[in-house]
Amino acid sequence: MTTPIDLVYVRDEESYSDGEVIFEEGGFSDWLYIILEGQVKITKNTPKGQVTTARLRQGDFLGEIEFLDPGKQPRAATATAIGEVRLGVMDRDKLQREYESLSPAFRKIIRSLARRSRRTALIAARLAIS
């Protein structure tokens, strides 16, 4: 569920219809979203087609890997609306200030977890087609 603290960081809202792509694997964007209503399917491209790696619901975040592991990394997966979806676009500047207030050691741990999450999604997609 979305909590009031999450909503403090929402600067805009976007709506998507069933089957509409929110962002595509390989694209470049650093927007971070929270699902306000609906569900989102996360997929990875493989040589044998797309593999679903997650199904996100209200209160879940998407796009967090690109925010937490900065650099010009392409999107790690494709996000697609399941039914009608309403997303909160997170205020990147406000989140960045909060993130920068953390100790360097703690930021390093968070970046490490984001990289591990990216690698885990790749491994899961490979295993799904083998």
N, C-alpha and C positions, 0 to 999 in steps of 0.2 A: 504494500500500500504506500501511496505517496504521503509523506508527512509534511507538516508546515515548514519544517527546516529545509526540506528539498525545494519547496516552492519559492523560498527566498532567493534562490539562484536562477529561477526561470526568468528569462528576459523577453521571450516571444513564444508563440505557439504555432505549430504546423499541423495540418490534417492530411491524412492519406486514406485512399480508398483501398478496398480489398485487392491484393495482388500488386499494388503500386510499390515500386522500388524506392526506398528511402535513401540509401546510398549503395554503391556497388563496390565489390571487391576490386582492388587495384586502383580505385580512384583516390584523389588527394583531397582531403578535407579534415579539419580538426574540430568540427562541431561535436558537441556532446549533448545527448538528449536524455530525458527521462520520459517514460511512458505514462501519460496521464490517463488514457483510456485505450483499451484494446490490447492486441497481442501483435508481436513482431517475430518473424521467423529469420534466423541467422543461418546463412548457407555459405559453404566453401565450394569453389570450383575444383574439380578433379578431372583427370583424363577420361573418366567414365561418366561425367556429368556432375550436377550439383548434389552436395551432401548437406543435410540439415544438421547443424551442430548445436543449436539451441532454439528454444521457444521462450520468448520473454513476455512478461505480463506487466500490468499496472504496477508502477513503483520501481521497475527495473531500469537500469541505465544502458544505453548503447552508445558506442563511439568512445568509450572510456580508455581503450588501449592507446589510441592515437593521442589523447590528451595526456595520459600518464607516462607515455614513452615518446617524448617529443623528438622531432627530427622529421625529415621528409620521407616518412614511411608511408607506403600506400595503405589504403583500408585493407584490413585483414580478412574481411568477409563482406557478404552482401546482406543487407537488411531489407525485408519485404513485409508490408502490412498484411495481416491476417484479419479480414473484416475491416471495419472502420477503425482508424487509429488516430488518436490525438497525442502529439508529442510536445513536451516543453523543451525549448531550446535553452540550454544552460548558458548563463552569463560567464563566458570564458575569462574575461578580465577579473571578475570577482573571484572565481575559482582559482585562477592563477595566483592572485595575491594570497589567498588562504594556503595554497600549496607551498608557495615560497616562504611562508611563515614557519613551516615545519623545519626541523633540523636537517642538515645535509645528509646525515646518516639515515634518517627515516625516509627522506625522499629517495635515497638509493634503494632502500628495501622496496618501496612502492614501485619504482621503475623496474626492478628485478622481477617482481610479481607480474607486472604488465607484460614484460618480455616472455616470461614463462607461460602466461595465458595465451599469447600469440603462438608460441611453439606447440603448446598442447592442442590448440585448435587444428594446426597443420597435421599433427600426428593422428588426431581423431579422424580427420577427413581421409587420410591415407589408409588407416585401418578399416574404415567403412567400405572401401572399395576393394580391399584385398581378399 
